[in-house]
Amino acid sequence: MLRAESLEVRIAGRTLVRGLDLVVRGGERWGVLGRNGAGKSTLLQVLAGLRPPAAGRVLLGDEPIDRISRRQVARQFGVLLQEETRDYWGSTREYALLGRYPHIRRMFGPDSTDHGVVDRALEVMDLEHIANRAYRSLSGGERQRARLAALFAQQPLCYLCDEPLQQLDLPHQVAMLDWISSESRQRSAATLMVLHDLVFASRYCDCILLLFGDGRYMTGTSREMLTEQNLRGLYGFPVEAHELDGETVFLPTRNRDHGKL
């Protein structure tokens, strides 16, 4: 599905990722973890073809992504960036409908199928009751849910999400992650998402990519990557593993002296 070969990512003279070899297959859910400034957002932009790599290449299937038309990429990649600079004038529903445009073939715009997909996306993100409200009038959390609804309406084969849980309350965080899990099961959609919550990373991700911000990285299954040793090295902060109802959760140490950055 999505491959990175010998990928190098630099920004402002810093090498954030060096020699990354990565394969994200259909149905897999990947979590990307790292400290602030470690290159998580920049890497997602490179993988989405929005920023060129310093070295190496990104492939969609067997084709380099820079050789594929943007419309074709949009049919397969759903990208949620951390920041949205667009000031949209229309309603919440019209905003969510933007996600269908890579698929629209009719001269006169979206058809009943497109509208049905959008209705479902609005329902998942609990937006039906404010679907006719102006997007500009929404709160930060409501805007994030509208952005997710547009992403879900796109129905891509691969989701690239940069901090998709930001500004969401707990029920909507779970709704978003449950939807991604459903997409991976029902449509074999692949997911690569930047997360900061270790509980959700452990619960919802099959595989983990750790970015250390100095060129180093680690990949593996969630069980392999989410360990006290790896997370202490990643964050430079001591964490402790605890078992809770058969699930391993990681908590920061209570010793504040060990938590100085």
Buried (B, 14 or more C-beta within 10 A) or exposed (E): BBBBBEBBBBBEEEBBBBBBEBBBBEBBBBBBBBBEEBBBBBBBBBBBBBBEBBBBBBBBEEEBBEEBEEEEBBBBBBBBBBEEEEEBEEBBBBBBBBBBBBBBEEEEEBEEEBBEBBBBBBEBBBBEEBBEBBBEEBEEEBBBBBBBBBBBBBBBBBBBBBBBBBBBEEEBBBBBBEBBBEBBEEEEBBBBBBBBBBBBBBBBBBBBBBBBBEBBBBBEEBEEBBBBEBBBBBBEBBBBBEEEEEEBBBEBBEEEEEBEE
